[in-house]
């Protein structure tokens, strides 16, 4: 049974990327996907420092993130662009999870997974500059990233204020389609998905 782990690169409570991620999640679930949504704000991690790793030990929340990653075959990621690249919090979580822990070897929790990527911003670029960086990071870890990627421009206009329901029907369809494409690829590479999970956080 194949499963998808969905998370956003933003830690902000009312993040546009979190809201858009949930639209793609619904697309994946409608296509038969088993999706777990995790909020990285619930898994705060110290900035990775190899000395601290050696002297203090593996970060407890990083280990929880490792276990989540290991338990899923697909990744659905929505991330804002910070200064033309991936946000530090997201990169730090990936850096921690890629390290060797008492249970997992270096990079073990990423290899062979399939990922779909979304980015969004309130402006006209839609955060697109972070996508190539995120693709590069995931690829070097052995993750197969779907060719399709979405950059949502003027993302704040896709919702009614801080509401969670997307009002742009065209963008809703595009995001749901990406979630469905991820499920379709996982069925090809990891077998059929047996049931739909309501697990989210």
DRENVEX-790503 format. One record per residue: z, y, x of N, C-alpha, C in turn. Coordinates in steps of 0.1 Angstrom, whole numbers, plus 5000, padded with zeros to 4 digits. Layout:
BEGIN
[pt [Z, Y, X], [Z, Y, X], [Z, Y, X]],
...
//
This chain:
BEGIN
[pt [5000, 4988, 5008], [5000, 5000, 5000], [5000, 5012, 5009]],
[pt [4991, 5022, 5006], [4990, 5034, 5014], [4997, 5045, 5007]],
[pt [5003, 5054, 5015], [5011, 5065, 5010], [5008, 5078, 5017]],
[pt [5010, 5089, 5011], [5007, 5102, 5016], [5019, 5110, 5017]],
[pt [5021, 5117, 5029], [5032, 5126, 5031], [5026, 5140, 5031]],
[pt [5032, 5148, 5022], [5026, 5162, 5020], [5037, 5172, 5024]],
[pt [5033, 5182, 5032], [5042, 5193, 5036], [5035, 5205, 5040]],
[pt [5042, 5216, 5039], [5036, 5229, 5043], [5042, 5234, 5056]],
[pt [5034, 5242, 5063], [5038, 5248, 5076], [5047, 5260, 5074]],
[pt [5048, 5266, 5062], [5056, 5277, 5060], [5070, 5272, 5055]],
[pt [5080, 5279, 5060], [5094, 5276, 5056], [5099, 5285, 5044]],
[pt [5091, 5295, 5040], [5094, 5305, 5030], [5095, 5298, 5016]],
[pt [5105, 5301, 5009], [5108, 5295, 4996], [5096, 5297, 4986]],
[pt [5090, 5309, 4985], [5079, 5311, 4976], [5066, 5311, 4983]],
[pt [5064, 5304, 4993], [5052, 5303, 5001], [5040, 5300, 4993]],
[pt [5029, 5308, 4995], [5017, 5305, 4989], [5011, 5291, 4993]],
[pt [5013, 5288, 5005], [5008, 5275, 5010], [5015, 5263, 5003]],
[pt [5028, 5265, 5001], [5036, 5254, 4993], [5030, 5253, 4979]],
[pt [5027, 5264, 4973], [5022, 5263, 4959], [5008, 5257, 4959]],
[pt [5000, 5261, 4968], [4986, 5255, 4969], [4987, 5240, 4972]],
[pt [4996, 5237, 4981], [4998, 5223, 4985], [5000, 5214, 4973]],
[pt [5009, 5219, 4964], [5012, 5211, 4952], [5000, 5209, 4943]],
[pt [4991, 5218, 4943], [4978, 5216, 4935], [4971, 5204, 4941]],
[pt [4969, 5204, 4954], [4962, 5193, 4961], [4970, 5180, 4959]],
[pt [4983, 5180, 4959], [4991, 5168, 4956], [4988, 5162, 4943]],
[pt [4987, 5171, 4933], [4984, 5166, 4919], [4970, 5159, 4919]],
[pt [4960, 5165, 4927], [4947, 5159, 4928], [4948, 5145, 4934]],
[pt [4957, 5143, 4944], [4958, 5130, 4951], [4965, 5120, 4941]],
[pt [4975, 5125, 4934], [4982, 5116, 4924], [4973, 5112, 4913]],
[pt [4965, 5121, 4908], [4955, 5118, 4897], [4945, 5108, 4902]],
[pt [4942, 5107, 4915], [4933, 5098, 4920], [4939, 5085, 4924]],
[pt [4952, 5083, 4921], [4960, 5071, 4923], [4968, 5071, 4936]],
[pt [4970, 5083, 4942], [4978, 5083, 4954], [4993, 5083, 4952]],
[pt [5000, 5077, 4962], [5014, 5077, 4962], [5018, 5088, 4972]],
[pt [5024, 5099, 4966], [5026, 5111, 4974], [5041, 5114, 4975]],
[pt [5046, 5117, 4987], [5060, 5122, 4989], [5058, 5136, 4994]],
[pt [5065, 5146, 4988], [5064, 5159, 4992], [5078, 5163, 5000]],
[pt [5077, 5168, 5012], [5089, 5171, 5019], [5088, 5186, 5023]],
[pt [5099, 5193, 5023], [5100, 5207, 5027], [5106, 5208, 5041]],
[pt [5098, 5213, 5050], [5104, 5213, 5064], [5116, 5223, 5065]],
[pt [5118, 5231, 5055], [5130, 5240, 5055], [5142, 5231, 5053]],
[pt [5141, 5219, 5047], [5152, 5210, 5045], [5155, 5202, 5058]],
[pt [5146, 5203, 5068], [5147, 5195, 5080], [5147, 5205, 5092]],
[pt [5157, 5214, 5093], [5157, 5224, 5104], [5159, 5217, 5118]],
[pt [5151, 5220, 5128], [5152, 5214, 5141], [5153, 5225, 5152]],
[pt [5161, 5222, 5162], [5162, 5230, 5173], [5148, 5231, 5180]],
[pt [5146, 5242, 5187], [5133, 5243, 5195], [5133, 5232, 5205]],
[pt [5122, 5225, 5206], [5122, 5213, 5215], [5123, 5218, 5229]],
[pt [5133, 5211, 5236], [5136, 5213, 5250], [5138, 5200, 5256]],
[pt [5130, 5196, 5266], [5132, 5182, 5271], [5145, 5180, 5278]],
[pt [5151, 5191, 5283], [5165, 5189, 5289], [5175, 5186, 5278]],
[pt [5174, 5193, 5267], [5183, 5190, 5256], [5181, 5176, 5250]],
[pt [5168, 5172, 5249], [5165, 5159, 5244], [5172, 5149, 5253]],
[pt [5171, 5151, 5266], [5177, 5141, 5275], [5192, 5141, 5275]],
[pt [5198, 5153, 5275], [5213, 5155, 5277], [5220, 5154, 5264]],
[pt [5214, 5159, 5253], [5221, 5159, 5240], [5217, 5147, 5231]],
[pt [5204, 5144, 5232], [5199, 5133, 5224], [5188, 5138, 5214]],
[pt [5182, 5129, 5207], [5171, 5132, 5198], [5177, 5140, 5185]],
[pt [5170, 5150, 5181], [5174, 5158, 5170], [5174, 5150, 5157]],
[pt [5185, 5150, 5150], [5187, 5141, 5138], [5176, 5144, 5127]],
[pt [5173, 5156, 5125], [5163, 5159, 5115], [5149, 5156, 5119]],
[pt [5147, 5157, 5132], [5134, 5152, 5138], [5132, 5137, 5136]],
[pt [5143, 5130, 5138], [5143, 5116, 5136], [5140, 5112, 5121]],
[pt [5145, 5120, 5112], [5142, 5118, 5097], [5127, 5120, 5095]],
[pt [5122, 5131, 5101], [5108, 5134, 5100], [5099, 5123, 5106]],
[pt [5103, 5117, 5117], [5096, 5106, 5123], [5096, 5094, 5113]],
[pt [5107, 5091, 5107], [5108, 5080, 5098], [5099, 5082, 5086]],
[pt [5098, 5095, 5081], [5089, 5098, 5070], [5075, 5096, 5074]],
[pt [5071, 5101, 5086], [5058, 5100, 5091], [5054, 5085, 5092]],
[pt [5062, 5077, 5098], [5060, 5063, 5100], [5057, 5056, 5087]],
[pt [5064, 5060, 5076], [5063, 5053, 5064], [5051, 5057, 5055]],
[pt [5043, 5066, 5060], [5031, 5070, 5053], [5018, 5069, 5061]],
[pt [5007, 5067, 5054], [4995, 5065, 5061], [4986, 5078, 5061]],
[pt [4988, 5087, 5052], [4981, 5099, 5051], [4989, 5111, 5051]],
[pt [4984, 5122, 5056], [4991, 5135, 5057], [4983, 5146, 5049]],
[pt [4990, 5153, 5041], [4984, 5164, 5034], [4992, 5177, 5038]],
[pt [4985, 5186, 5045], [4992, 5197, 5052], [4986, 5210, 5048]],
[pt [4994, 5219, 5043], [4990, 5233, 5040], [4998, 5242, 5049]],
[pt [4991, 5251, 5056], [4998, 5259, 5066], [4992, 5273, 5067]],
[pt [5001, 5283, 5068], [4996, 5297, 5070], [4992, 5298, 5084]],
[pt [4986, 5309, 5087], [4982, 5313, 5101], [4991, 5323, 5106]],
[pt [4997, 5320, 5118], [5006, 5330, 5124], [4999, 5335, 5137]],
[pt [4996, 5347, 5138], [4989, 5352, 5150], [4977, 5344, 5155]],
[pt [4969, 5340, 5145], [4957, 5332, 5148], [4959, 5317, 5151]],
[pt [4971, 5312, 5149], [4974, 5298, 5152], [4984, 5292, 5142]],
[pt [4989, 5280, 5146], [4998, 5272, 5138], [5012, 5279, 5139]],
[pt [5020, 5280, 5128], [5033, 5285, 5128], [5042, 5277, 5138]],
[pt [5052, 5284, 5144], [5060, 5278, 5154], [5069, 5266, 5148]],
[pt [5074, 5268, 5136], [5082, 5258, 5129], [5074, 5245, 5127]],
[pt [5062, 5246, 5123], [5054, 5234, 5121], [5050, 5227, 5134]],
[pt [5046, 5235, 5144], [5043, 5230, 5157], [5056, 5223, 5163]],
[pt [5067, 5229, 5162], [5080, 5224, 5167], [5083, 5210, 5161]],
[pt [5081, 5209, 5148], [5083, 5197, 5141], [5074, 5186, 5146]],
[pt [5061, 5189, 5148], [5052, 5180, 5153], [5055, 5176, 5167]],
[pt [5059, 5185, 5175], [5063, 5183, 5189], [5075, 5173, 5190]],
[pt [5085, 5175, 5182], [5097, 5166, 5181], [5092, 5152, 5177]],
[pt [5085, 5152, 5166], [5081, 5139, 5161], [5072, 5130, 5170]],
[pt [5065, 5137, 5179], [5056, 5130, 5188], [5064, 5124, 5200]],
[pt [5076, 5129, 5202], [5084, 5124, 5213], [5090, 5110, 5211]],
[pt [5093, 5104, 5222], [5100, 5090, 5221], [5114, 5092, 5216]],
[pt [5117, 5083, 5207], [5131, 5083, 5202], [5136, 5068, 5204]],
[pt [5149, 5066, 5199], [5154, 5052, 5201], [5147, 5042, 5193]],
[pt [5139, 5047, 5183], [5132, 5037, 5174], [5117, 5037, 5176]],
[pt [5111, 5049, 5180], [5097, 5050, 5180], [5092, 5054, 5194]],
[pt [5081, 5049, 5198], [5074, 5052, 5211], [5067, 5065, 5210]],
[pt [5064, 5071, 5221], [5057, 5084, 5222], [5044, 5084, 5213]],
[pt [5044, 5092, 5203], [5032, 5094, 5195], [5030, 5083, 5184]],
[pt [5039, 5073, 5184], [5037, 5062, 5175], [5036, 5065, 5160]],
[pt [5043, 5076, 5156], [5044, 5079, 5142], [5031, 5086, 5136]],
[pt [5022, 5090, 5146], [5010, 5097, 5142], [4998, 5089, 5142]],
[pt [4997, 5079, 5151], [4985, 5072, 5154], [4979, 5065, 5142]],
[pt [4966, 5067, 5140], [4959, 5060, 5129], [4960, 5066, 5116]],
[pt [4967, 5077, 5114], [4969, 5083, 5101], [4956, 5091, 5098]],
[pt [4955, 5094, 5085], [4944, 5103, 5080], [4950, 5115, 5074]],
[pt [4944, 5127, 5078], [4950, 5140, 5073], [4940, 5148, 5066]],
[pt [4944, 5156, 5057], [4936, 5167, 5050], [4944, 5180, 5052]],
[pt [4936, 5191, 5055], [4942, 5204, 5059], [4938, 5215, 5049]],
[pt [4948, 5223, 5046], [4946, 5235, 5038], [4953, 5247, 5045]],
[pt [4947, 5259, 5044], [4954, 5271, 5049], [4951, 5282, 5039]],
[pt [4960, 5292, 5039], [4958, 5302, 5029], [4965, 5315, 5034]],
[pt [4960, 5326, 5030], [4967, 5339, 5033], [4964, 5349, 5022]],
[pt [4971, 5360, 5022], [4968, 5370, 5012], [4956, 5378, 5015]],
[pt [4950, 5377, 5027], [4939, 5385, 5032], [4926, 5378, 5031]],
[pt [4916, 5384, 5037], [4902, 5380, 5035], [4898, 5368, 5044]],
[pt [4906, 5365, 5054], [4903, 5354, 5063], [4908, 5340, 5059]],
[pt [4918, 5341, 5050], [4924, 5329, 5044], [4931, 5320, 5054]],
[pt [4935, 5325, 5066], [4942, 5317, 5076], [4933, 5308, 5083]],
[pt [4920, 5309, 5083], [4910, 5299, 5088], [4912, 5297, 5103]],
[pt [4917, 5307, 5110], [4918, 5305, 5125], [4928, 5295, 5129]],
[pt [4937, 5292, 5121], [4947, 5282, 5124], [4942, 5267, 5123]],
[pt [4931, 5266, 5115], [4927, 5252, 5112], [4921, 5245, 5124]],
[pt [4914, 5252, 5133], [4909, 5245, 5145], [4920, 5241, 5154]],
[pt [4931, 5250, 5155], [4942, 5246, 5163], [4950, 5234, 5158]],
[pt [4952, 5234, 5144], [4959, 5223, 5138], [4951, 5210, 5139]],
[pt [4937, 5211, 5138], [4929, 5199, 5140], [4930, 5194, 5154]],
[pt [4930, 5203, 5164], [4931, 5199, 5177], [4945, 5192, 5180]],
[pt [4955, 5197, 5175], [4969, 5191, 5177], [4969, 5177, 5171]],
[pt [4965, 5176, 5158], [4965, 5163, 5151], [4956, 5153, 5158]],
[pt [4944, 5157, 5162], [4935, 5148, 5168], [4940, 5142, 5181]],
[pt [4946, 5150, 5189], [4951, 5145, 5202], [4963, 5135, 5200]],
[pt [4969, 5136, 5188], [4979, 5126, 5185], [4974, 5114, 5179]],
[pt [4961, 5113, 5177], [4955, 5101, 5171], [4953, 5101, 5156]],
[pt [4955, 5113, 5150], [4953, 5114, 5136], [4938, 5117, 5133]],
[pt [4932, 5110, 5123], [4919, 5112, 5119], [4919, 5123, 5108]],
[pt [4913, 5135, 5111], [4913, 5146, 5102], [4900, 5146, 5094]],
[pt [4901, 5147, 5081], [4889, 5148, 5072], [4881, 5160, 5076]],
[pt [4867, 5158, 5076], [4859, 5170, 5079], [4861, 5181, 5069]],
[pt [4864, 5178, 5056], [4866, 5189, 5046], [4879, 5196, 5049]],
[pt [4879, 5209, 5049], [4891, 5217, 5050], [4890, 5229, 5041]],
[pt [4901, 5234, 5037], [4901, 5245, 5028], [4909, 5257, 5033]],
[pt [4902, 5269, 5033], [4909, 5282, 5036], [4908, 5290, 5024]],
[pt [4920, 5293, 5018], [4921, 5301, 5006], [4923, 5316, 5009]],
[pt [4913, 5324, 5006], [4914, 5338, 5008], [4921, 5345, 4996]],
[pt [4928, 5356, 4998], [4934, 5364, 4987], [4943, 5354, 4979]],
[pt [4951, 5346, 4985], [4958, 5335, 4979], [4967, 5340, 4968]],
[pt [4973, 5352, 4970], [4982, 5357, 4960], [4976, 5359, 4947]],
[pt [4963, 5361, 4946], [4956, 5364, 4934], [4953, 5351, 4926]],
[pt [4956, 5340, 4932], [4953, 5327, 4926], [4964, 5323, 4916]],
[pt [4975, 5330, 4916], [4987, 5327, 4908], [4991, 5340, 4900]],
[pt [4998, 5338, 4890], [5004, 5349, 4882], [5017, 5353, 4888]],
[pt [5017, 5362, 4897], [5029, 5366, 4904], [5035, 5355, 4913]],
[pt [5048, 5352, 4911], [5054, 5341, 4919], [5054, 5328, 4912]],
[pt [5045, 5327, 4901], [5045, 5315, 4893], [5039, 5303, 4902]],
[pt [5041, 5291, 4897], [5037, 5279, 4905], [5024, 5274, 4899]],
[pt [5020, 5278, 4887], [5007, 5274, 4881], [4996, 5282, 4886]],
[pt [4986, 5275, 4892], [4974, 5282, 4897], [4965, 5287, 4885]],
[pt [4961, 5299, 4886], [4953, 5305, 4875], [4938, 5305, 4878]],
[pt [4934, 5302, 4890], [4920, 5302, 4895], [4915, 5287, 4893]],
[pt [4907, 5285, 4882], [4903, 5271, 4879], [4894, 5266, 4890]],
[pt [4885, 5274, 4895], [4876, 5269, 4906], [4884, 5265, 4918]],
[pt [4893, 5273, 4922], [4901, 5269, 4934], [4910, 5256, 4931]],
[pt [4915, 5256, 4919], [4923, 5244, 4915], [4914, 5231, 4916]],
[pt [4902, 5232, 4912], [4893, 5220, 4913], [4890, 5217, 4928]],
[pt [4888, 5227, 4936], [4886, 5224, 4950], [4897, 5218, 4957]],
[pt [4910, 5222, 4954], [4922, 5217, 4960], [4924, 5203, 4955]],
[pt [4923, 5201, 4942], [4925, 5187, 4937], [4914, 5177, 4942]],
[pt [4902, 5182, 4944], [4892, 5174, 4950], [4896, 5169, 4964]],
[pt [4901, 5179, 4972], [4905, 5175, 4986], [4916, 5164, 4985]],
[pt [4926, 5165, 4976], [4936, 5155, 4975], [4930, 5142, 4971]],
[pt [4920, 5142, 4963], [4913, 5130, 4958], [4905, 5124, 4970]],
[pt [4899, 5132, 4978], [4891, 5128, 4989], [4900, 5121, 5000]],
[pt [4912, 5126, 5001], [4921, 5119, 5011], [4925, 5105, 5005]],
[pt [4928, 5104, 4992], [4931, 5091, 4987], [4919, 5081, 4988]],
[pt [4907, 5086, 4986], [4895, 5078, 4987], [4893, 5073, 5002]],
[pt [4896, 5081, 5012], [4895, 5077, 5025], [4906, 5067, 5029]],
[pt [4918, 5069, 5024], [4928, 5060, 5026], [4926, 5046, 5020]],
[pt [4919, 5046, 5009], [4916, 5033, 5003], [4906, 5025, 5011]],
[pt [4897, 5033, 5018], [4887, 5027, 5027], [4894, 5022, 5040]],
[pt [4903, 5029, 5045], [4909, 5026, 5058], [4922, 5018, 5058]],
[pt [4930, 5020, 5047], [4943, 5014, 5046], [4945, 5005, 5033]],
[pt [4934, 5003, 5026], [4936, 4995, 5014], [4939, 5003, 5001]],
[pt [4939, 4996, 4990], [4942, 5003, 4977], [4956, 5007, 4976]],
[pt [4958, 5018, 4968], [4971, 5024, 4966], [4976, 5018, 4953]],
[pt [4988, 5013, 4953], [4992, 5005, 4941], [4998, 5013, 4930]],
[pt [5005, 5024, 4932], [5012, 5031, 4921], [5014, 5045, 4925]],
[pt [5017, 5054, 4915], [5019, 5068, 4918], [5034, 5071, 4918]],
[pt [5038, 5078, 4928], [5052, 5082, 4930], [5054, 5096, 4925]],
[pt [5066, 5099, 4919], [5070, 5112, 4915], [5079, 5119, 4925]],
[pt [5081, 5112, 4936], [5090, 5117, 4946], [5086, 5131, 4951]],
[pt [5095, 5140, 4951], [5091, 5153, 4957], [5104, 5160, 4961]],
[pt [5103, 5171, 4969], [5115, 5179, 4972], [5111, 5193, 4973]],
//
